[in-house]
């Protein structure tokens, strides 16, 4: 098993890539273990967590890259005419924040983890949403449990 302490430089950019698929909640940790798609095992003892797309190891034959798993999310279109009204959009942000859920703002959508409490909130408030699976990159820096 190879022990990883930090991301690595990608000067070997012509090498093939081997993914290590991992969920978002594991990525926020500094100590964890994983197995790449080619079966190579890694132990992570990091000073800073890694992120989706980060190269963390290079062999003579390949670059090893973090690939975050898709997860169930709910998407709300920011282009939706009902959310263009400032007070309604502000209310949406306040309601999600009041439940202590993180959000991602990407292009013209707001994403939040698919959770029964969030679904119930959106249905009660009349917010149109689409359930789907995406790589979820929530805005960081806020309160987290």
C-alpha positions as CSV (number, residue, x, y, z in Angstrom):
1,X,0.0,0.0,0.0
2,X,1.3,3.5,-0.9
3,X,0.8,6.2,1.7
4,X,-0.2,9.6,0.3
5,X,0.5,12.9,2.2
6,X,-0.4,15.5,-0.4
7,X,-1.4,16.0,-4.0
8,X,1.3,15.5,-6.6
9,X,2.5,17.7,-9.5
10,X,1.2,16.6,-12.9
11,X,4.3,17.0,-15.0
12,X,3.7,13.5,-16.5
13,X,0.6,14.8,-18.3
14,X,1.0,12.3,-21.2
15,X,0.5,9.4,-18.9
16,X,-2.9,7.6,-18.7
17,X,-5.1,8.3,-15.8
18,X,-6.3,5.8,-13.2
19,X,-9.3,6.9,-11.1
20,X,-9.8,6.3,-7.4
21,X,-13.5,6.8,-7.0
22,X,-14.6,8.1,-3.6
23,X,-17.6,9.7,-2.0
24,X,-17.7,13.4,-0.9
25,X,-17.9,12.7,2.8
26,X,-14.7,10.6,2.7
27,X,-13.0,13.4,0.7
28,X,-13.4,15.9,3.6
29,X,-11.4,13.5,5.8
30,X,-7.6,13.7,6.2
31,X,-7.1,10.0,7.0
32,X,-8.7,7.2,4.9
33,X,-8.0,4.3,2.6
34,X,-9.0,3.6,-1.0
35,X,-8.4,1.3,-3.9
36,X,-7.9,2.7,-7.4
37,X,-9.6,1.2,-10.4
38,X,-6.5,-0.9,-11.3
39,X,-6.5,-2.4,-7.8
40,X,-3.7,-0.4,-6.3
41,X,-4.2,0.4,-2.7
42,X,-3.6,3.7,-1.0
43,X,-3.6,5.0,2.5
44,X,-4.2,8.8,2.9
45,X,-2.6,10.7,5.8
46,X,-3.1,14.3,4.6
47,X,-2.5,17.7,6.0
48,X,-5.3,19.1,3.7
49,X,-8.2,17.1,2.2
50,X,-8.0,16.3,-1.5
51,X,-10.7,17.4,-4.0
52,X,-12.3,15.9,-7.1
53,X,-9.9,15.8,-10.0
54,X,-6.7,16.0,-7.9
55,X,-3.7,14.0,-9.0
56,X,-2.3,12.3,-5.9
57,X,0.2,9.8,-7.2
58,X,2.3,9.2,-10.3
59,X,3.8,5.9,-11.4
60,X,6.0,5.2,-14.4
61,X,2.8,4.2,-16.3
62,X,-0.1,6.3,-15.0
63,X,-1.3,9.3,-13.0
64,X,-3.7,8.5,-10.2
65,X,-6.6,10.9,-9.9
66,X,-9.4,11.4,-7.3
67,X,-12.9,10.9,-8.9
68,X,-15.7,12.0,-6.7
69,X,-18.8,9.8,-6.8
70,X,-22.1,11.1,-8.1
71,X,-24.8,11.4,-5.4
72,X,-28.5,12.1,-5.3
73,X,-29.3,15.8,-5.3
74,X,-32.2,18.1,-6.0
75,X,-31.8,20.9,-8.5
76,X,-33.8,24.1,-8.7
77,X,-33.5,26.2,-11.8
78,X,-32.4,29.8,-11.0
79,X,-33.8,30.7,-14.4
80,X,-37.3,29.7,-13.1
81,X,-39.4,32.9,-13.3
82,X,-40.8,32.2,-9.8
83,X,-37.2,32.5,-8.4
84,X,-36.3,35.7,-10.2
85,X,-38.3,37.6,-7.7
86,X,-35.7,38.6,-5.1
87,X,-37.7,37.9,-2.0
88,X,-38.6,34.4,-3.2
89,X,-35.0,33.5,-3.9
90,X,-33.9,35.0,-0.6
91,X,-36.6,32.9,1.2
92,X,-35.3,29.8,-0.6
93,X,-31.8,30.4,0.7
94,X,-33.0,31.1,4.2
95,X,-35.2,28.0,4.3
96,X,-32.4,25.7,3.1
97,X,-29.9,27.3,5.5
98,X,-32.4,27.0,8.3
99,X,-32.3,23.2,7.8
100,X,-28.4,23.4,7.9
101,X,-28.0,21.9,4.5
102,X,-25.2,22.9,2.2
103,X,-25.9,24.2,-1.3
104,X,-24.0,24.3,-4.6
105,X,-24.7,27.1,-7.1
106,X,-23.7,26.0,-10.6
107,X,-24.6,27.8,-13.8
108,X,-28.3,28.3,-13.6
109,X,-29.2,25.8,-10.8
110,X,-29.0,25.5,-7.1
111,X,-28.3,22.0,-5.8
112,X,-28.9,20.5,-2.4
113,X,-28.5,16.9,-1.2
114,X,-31.6,14.9,-1.8
115,X,-33.1,14.5,1.6
116,X,-36.7,13.9,2.7
117,X,-36.7,17.1,4.8
118,X,-35.6,19.1,1.8
119,X,-38.2,17.5,-0.6
120,X,-40.9,18.2,1.9
121,X,-39.8,21.8,2.2
122,X,-39.7,22.3,-1.5
123,X,-43.1,20.7,-2.0
124,X,-44.7,22.7,0.8
125,X,-43.3,26.0,-0.5
126,X,-44.1,25.2,-4.1
127,X,-40.5,25.2,-5.4
128,X,-40.2,23.1,-8.6
129,X,-37.2,20.8,-8.4
130,X,-35.6,18.0,-10.3
131,X,-34.1,14.9,-8.6
132,X,-30.9,13.7,-10.3
133,X,-27.4,12.4,-9.6
134,X,-24.5,14.8,-9.8
135,X,-21.0,15.4,-8.4
136,X,-21.9,17.7,-5.5
137,X,-19.5,20.5,-4.7
138,X,-21.2,22.5,-1.9
139,X,-20.1,26.1,-1.1
140,X,-17.6,25.8,1.8
141,X,-16.9,28.2,4.6
142,X,-20.3,28.1,6.3
143,X,-21.3,26.3,9.4
144,X,-20.9,22.6,9.2
145,X,-21.9,19.9,11.7
